[in-house]
Amino acid sequence: MEQGAFDGVRVVELAQWVFVPVAGALLADWGADVIRIERLDGDPYRGLATQGIGTDRGGPNLSVALANRGKRSVAVDLRAPEGRAVLDELLATADVLLTSLRPGALARLGLDPQALRDRYPGLIYARGHGFGVRGPDADQPGYDSSAFWSRGGLAYILTPGERDHPISQRGAMGDRNGAVALAFGIASALLKRTRTGVGSVVDVSLLATALSTLSSDLLVALNGPAPEPVNGRGPQVNPLTSSYRTADGRHIQLMFLQGDRYWADFCALIGRPEWITDERFADLAARRTHSAACIAALDDEFAGRTFAEWKQLLSGLDAPWAPVQSIAELTADPQVLANGYVGEVELEDGNTYRFPTVPVQFDEQPPVLRRAPEHGEHTESVLLELGYDWDRITALKTAGVVP
């Protein structure tokens, strides 16, 4: 197998649910040896039933499998001195500690940043949290629907004003965005360590991820009146950057930011050459002035063809546009398939399941997707790697420190 970007890097992951474990999965995709430390009763995410992809389906829990692909799992009771000793021995071999535990819990376990950096000066200490490590809510639990979607402003800005309740977030949106940022931070810290020999503390919060996601809106708010939610298609300064409804109730998104560059070709393609010289629509300024009339004309035009007909027609136009696709359509999109954006995991019994791959590729190839570990699957093998003999492992089992 070709060498991965993180081959030789060991990550000890002390985390649960989605946000921080996904960061670990991203590192594992590219070769890192990611060892999950799980409680004796397992990550509570293992018990979550979700949309027929969690414990409510026959076969692997795909929610857990996606967040933990390619890792090894060690189950150990960290409250027991012998279990804490196992963690210390693992950290002595690690490049990265990756954790989602809150500051209070880390301090109680003696895992605060300064204590570990004193003992392991080259260790990269990476933590993901809800609200940051300072301030009155630093120790408050945070999930992406609360810290990212709600407190982070996305629910407010994306909910049309006529709705009685904020729109709901799709599953783990904030978690997965935050995980990408956390993995990037770890990669940066590893690069820095090659130059300095010293580890760093890397922090990413779901709240900060929300601010980054809404950077354009925040730029407005920090320099003038804050933007408000948009109803319908919103203000149409440029009618060529809007969505239009087709004859069968689907939508096409035009994104002609450089409208004058595409207008003539677009009009000729759809059989409306008279619009090219129409003084109301002839250039960007005219279309802005007569925006309502231009949108009405385009509404009528798009209503005259089906979704499939518009896709076929616009495929001949070298301009930015897109069909508004369903999730089912997305999984079969020729571009998704051609670029390997959906991968397949093959299990030892020959069964397979499919995952979305990561957005990063090396040398035009996605990573090879590997299955996630069962709870505590690698406890014994990792202990053997640390130098434990079977008598010591048996003693830990007898004491209830490992399963």
C-alpha positions in Angstrom: 0.0 0.0 0.0 1.2 3.5 -0.8 2.5 5.4 2.2 -0.1 7.7 3.7 0.6 11.3 4.7 0.3 10.5 8.4 2.0 7.1 8.4 4.0 6.7 11.6 1.9 9.3 13.5 0.1 7.8 16.6 -3.0 9.5 17.8 -4.6 8.7 21.2 -8.2 9.6 21.0 -10.2 10.3 24.2 -13.5 11.4 22.7 -17.0 10.4 22.0 -20.0 11.2 19.8 -19.1 12.8 16.4 -17.1 16.1 16.3 -13.7 15.0 17.6 -13.9 11.4 16.5 -14.4 12.5 12.9 -11.2 14.5 13.2 -9.5 11.3 14.2 -11.1 9.4 11.3 -9.7 12.0 8.9 -6.2 11.4 10.2 -6.7 7.7 10.1 -7.8 7.9 6.4 -4.3 9.1 5.6 -2.3 6.6 7.6 -2.3 7.7 11.3 -2.6 5.0 13.9 -5.6 6.3 15.8 -6.2 4.4 19.1 -9.6 5.2 20.6 -9.9 5.0 24.4 -13.5 4.0 25.2 -15.3 3.6 28.4 -16.0 0.1 29.5 -19.7 0.6 28.5 -18.6 2.2 25.2 -19.1 5.5 23.5 -22.8 6.4 24.0 -22.9 7.1 20.3 -22.9 3.4 19.7 -26.4 3.2 21.3 -27.9 6.0 19.2 -30.7 5.0 16.8 -30.7 7.3 13.8 -32.5 7.2 10.5 -31.9 3.5 10.0 -28.2 3.9 10.1 -27.6 3.5 13.8 -28.6 0.7 16.2 -32.0 0.6 14.5 -30.7 -1.2 11.5 -29.5 -4.7 11.0 -25.8 -5.0 10.6 -23.1 -2.4 11.4 -24.0 0.9 13.0 -23.1 3.1 10.1 -23.2 6.3 12.2 -20.4 4.9 14.4 -18.6 3.3 11.5 -18.4 6.6 9.5 -17.0 8.6 12.5 -14.5 5.9 13.5 -13.3 4.3 10.4 -9.8 3.0 10.3 -9.1 3.2 14.0 -8.3 0.8 16.8 -10.4 0.6 20.0 -9.2 0.0 23.5 -11.7 -0.2 26.3 -10.4 0.8 29.8 -11.6 2.3 33.0 -9.5 5.5 33.4 -10.8 6.0 36.9 -8.8 3.0 38.1 -5.1 3.7 38.8 -4.2 0.7 36.6 -6.3 2.1 33.7 -4.8 5.5 34.1 -1.4 3.9 33.9 -2.4 2.3 30.6 -3.3 5.7 29.2 0.0 7.2 30.4 2.0 4.4 28.7 0.1 5.1 25.5 0.7 8.8 25.7 4.4 8.2 26.0 4.3 6.6 22.5 1.9 9.2 21.0 2.3 12.2 18.8 -1.2 13.6 19.4 -3.8 13.5 22.2 -7.2 14.1 20.7 -10.0 14.8 23.1 -13.5 16.0 23.5 -13.6 15.9 27.3 -14.5 19.2 28.9 -11.8 21.2 30.9 -13.2 20.1 34.3 -13.1 16.4 33.4 -9.6 16.7 31.9 -8.4 18.4 35.1 -9.9 15.7 37.3 -8.1 13.0 35.3 -4.8 14.9 35.5 -4.9 15.5 31.8 -4.8 19.3 31.6 -2.5 20.7 28.9 0.3 21.9 31.1 0.6 18.7 33.1 0.9 16.6 29.9 3.2 19.0 28.1 5.5 19.0 31.0 5.7 15.2 30.8 5.6 14.9 27.0 7.0 18.1 25.5 6.6 16.9 22.0 2.9 15.9 22.4 0.3 17.8 20.4 -2.7 18.4 22.6 -5.8 18.8 20.5 -9.2 19.4 21.9 -12.6 20.0 20.4 -15.3 21.7 22.5 -18.5 23.5 22.4 -17.8 27.1 23.4 -14.0 27.6 23.8 -11.8 27.0 26.8 -12.2 30.4 28.3 -15.3 32.4 29.4 -18.3 31.6 31.6 -19.5 28.7 29.4 -16.2 26.9 28.9 -17.3 23.8 30.8 -20.8 23.7 29.4 -21.6 20.7 27.3 -22.1 21.5 23.6 -23.5 19.6 20.7 -23.6 20.9 17.2 -27.3 21.6 17.2 -26.8 23.8 20.3 -23.3 25.3 20.1 -23.0 25.5 16.3 -26.4 25.7 14.8 -28.4 27.6 17.5 -25.9 29.7 19.5 -23.7 30.1 16.4 -26.4 32.0 14.5 -27.1 29.6 11.6 -30.6 28.6 12.8 -31.6 32.3 13.0 -30.1 33.5 9.7 -31.4 30.5 7.7 -34.9 30.4 9.0 -37.5 32.4 7.0 -39.3 34.9 9.1 -42.8 33.4 8.4 -41.9 30.1 10.2 -43.0 29.5 13.8 -39.9 27.6 14.7 -36.2 27.6 13.5 -35.5 25.1 10.8 -33.7 22.0 12.0 -30.1 21.3 11.3 -29.2 18.2 9.3 -27.3 15.5 11.1 -23.8 16.5 12.4 -23.3 19.4 10.1 -21.4 21.4 12.7 -19.5 18.4 13.9 -18.1 17.5 10.5 -17.1 21.1 9.7 -15.5 21.4 13.1 -13.7 18.1 12.6 -12.1 19.3 9.3 -10.8 22.4 11.1 -9.5 20.3 14.0 -7.7 17.9 11.7 -6.2 20.9 9.8 -5.0 22.3 13.2 -3.4 19.0 14.1 -1.7 18.7 10.7 -0.3 22.2 11.1 0.9 21.4 14.6 2.7 18.3 13.3 4.4 20.5 10.7 5.4 23.1 13.3 6.9 20.3 15.5 9.2 19.2 12.7 10.7 22.7 12.8 10.7 23.4 16.6 10.6 19.9 18.2 7.9 21.2 20.5 4.2 20.2 20.6 1.3 22.7 20.6 -2.1 23.0 22.1 -4.7 23.0 19.3 -8.3 24.2 20.0 -11.4 24.2 17.8 -14.9 24.9 19.2 -18.2 24.4 17.5 -19.1 28.0 18.3 -16.0 29.2 16.4 -16.8 26.9 13.5 -20.2 28.6 13.2 -18.6 32.0 13.1 -16.2 30.9 10.4 -19.1 29.4 8.4 -21.0 32.7 8.7 -18.0 34.9 7.9 -19.8 36.8 5.1 -22.7 37.7 7.4 -20.4 38.5 10.3 -18.4 40.8 8.0 -21.6 42.8 7.4 -22.6 42.8 11.1 -19.2 43.9 12.3 -19.2 46.9 9.9 -22.9 47.9 9.8 -26.4 46.7 10.3 -26.6 42.9 10.9 -28.2 40.9 8.2 -31.7 39.4 8.8 -33.2 36.1 7.5 -34.2 36.1 3.9 -37.7 35.1 2.8 -38.2 33.3 -0.5 -35.5 34.1 -3.0 -34.6 37.3 -1.1 -33.5 40.6 -2.7 -32.7 40.1 -6.4 -30.1 42.7 -7.3 -28.9 40.4 -10.0 -31.7 38.2 -11.4 -29.1 35.9 -12.9 -28.1 34.7 -9.4 -31.4 33.1 -8.5 -33.3 29.8 -8.5 -36.1 29.2 -11.0 -39.0 26.8 -10.8 -39.4 24.3 -13.7 -42.6 22.9 -15.2 -42.5 19.9 -12.9 -41.9 21.8 -9.7 -38.1 21.4 -9.5 -35.6 24.2 -9.5 -32.5 25.4 -11.4 -30.0 27.7 -9.7 -28.3 30.3 -12.0 -25.1 31.8 -10.6 -24.1 34.3 -13.4 -22.2 36.7 -11.2 -20.6 38.1 -14.4 -24.0 38.4 -16.0 -22.9 40.4 -19.0 -20.4 37.7 -19.9 -23.1 35.0 -20.2 -26.3 36.9 -21.0 -26.1 36.8 -24.8 -25.2 33.1 -25.0 -27.9 32.2 -22.5 -30.6 34.1 -24.4 -29.6 32.6 -27.7 -29.6 29.1 -26.1 -33.1 29.3 -24.7 -34.5 30.9 -27.9 -34.9 34.4 -26.6 -32.5 36.4 -28.8 -34.7 39.5 -28.5 -33.7 39.8 -24.8 -30.1 40.5 -25.8 -31.0 43.9 -27.1 -34.1 44.6 -24.9 -33.2 47.8 -23.2 -34.6 46.5 -19.9 -32.2 43.5 -19.8 -29.3 44.5 -22.0 -26.7 44.8 -19.3 -26.1 44.4 -15.6 -27.3 47.9 -14.7 -30.5 47.5 -16.8 -31.3 44.2 -15.2 -30.8 45.6 -11.8 -33.1 48.5 -12.5 -35.8 46.2 -14.1 -35.1 43.3 -11.8 -38.8 42.5 -11.2 -39.5 42.4 -14.9 -36.5 40.3 -15.7 -37.3 37.8 -12.9 -40.9 37.5 -14.1 -39.7 36.9 -17.7 -37.3 34.2 -16.5 -40.0 32.6 -14.3 -42.3 32.2 -17.3 -39.5 30.8 -19.4 -38.4 28.3 -16.8 -42.0 27.2 -16.2 -42.1 26.1 -19.9 -39.7 23.2 -19.6 -39.2 20.3 -17.2 -36.3 19.8 -14.8 -34.8 17.2 -17.1 -35.2 19.4 -20.2 -33.5 22.3 -18.5 -30.6 20.2 -17.4 -30.2 18.9 -21.0 -30.4 22.4 -22.5 -28.1 24.1 -20.1 -25.5 21.4 -20.3 -24.4 23.1 -23.5 -23.8 26.5 -21.8 -20.3 27.2 -20.4 -21.6 29.1 -17.4 -22.1 28.5 -13.7 -25.5 26.9 -13.0 -26.7 23.8 -11.2 -29.7 21.7 -10.7 -31.2 21.8 -7.2 -30.7 18.1 -6.4 -32.2 15.7 -3.9 -29.9 13.6 -1.8 -30.9 10.5 -3.8 -29.8 12.3 -7.0 -26.6 13.4 -5.4 -25.5 9.8 -4.7 -25.9 9.0 -8.4 -24.4 12.2 -9.7 -21.9 11.4 -12.5 -19.4 13.9 -11.0 -19.7 12.3 -7.6 -19.1 8.9 -9.0 -16.3 9.9 -11.4 -14.3 11.5 -8.6 -14.7 8.8 -6.0 -16.7 11.0 -3.6 -18.6 7.9 -2.5 -16.5 4.9 -1.3 -17.1 1.4 -0.2 -16.0 -0.5 2.9 -15.6 -4.3 2.6 -16.0 -6.4 5.7 -14.3 -9.6 6.5 -17.5 -11.6 5.8 -17.7 -10.2 2.3 -20.5 -7.7 3.0 -20.1 -4.1 2.0 -21.5 -0.7 2.8 -21.0 2.7 1.3 -19.7 5.9 2.8 -19.1 9.5 1.6 -15.3 9.9 1.3 -13.4 13.0 2.6 -13.2 16.1 0.4 -9.4 15.9 0.3 -7.6 13.7 -2.2 -3.9 13.0 -2.7 -2.6 12.5 -6.2 -6.2 12.5 -7.5 -7.1 9.5 -5.3 -9.5 9.3 -2.3 -8.3 7.4 0.8 -9.0 3.7 1.1 -11.9 3.4 3.5 -11.5 0.9 6.3 -14.1 -0.4 8.8 -14.5 1.0 12.3 -13.5 -1.1 15.3 -15.9 -3.0 17.5 -15.9 -1.7 21.1 -12.6 -2.6 22.8 -11.6 -4.8 19.8 -7.9 -4.0 20.1 -7.5 -3.8 23.9 -5.4 -6.9 24.2 -3.3 -6.3 21.1 -2.4 -2.7 22.1 -1.5 -3.8 25.6 0.8 -6.5 24.2 2.4 -3.8 22.0 3.0 -1.8 25.2 4.9 -4.7 26.7 2.2 -6.2 28.9 2.3 -10.0 29.2 -0.8 -12.2 29.5 -0.5 -12.4 33.3 -0.8 -8.6 33.6 -3.6 -8.5 31.1 -5.5 -11.2 32.9 -5.0 -9.2 36.2 -6.5 -6.1 34.6 -9.5 -8.2 33.4 -10.0 -9.7 36.8 -9.9 -6.2 38.4 -12.5 -5.0 35.8 -10.1 -2.4 34.4 -10.4 -3.8 30.8 -13.2 -6.0 29.4 
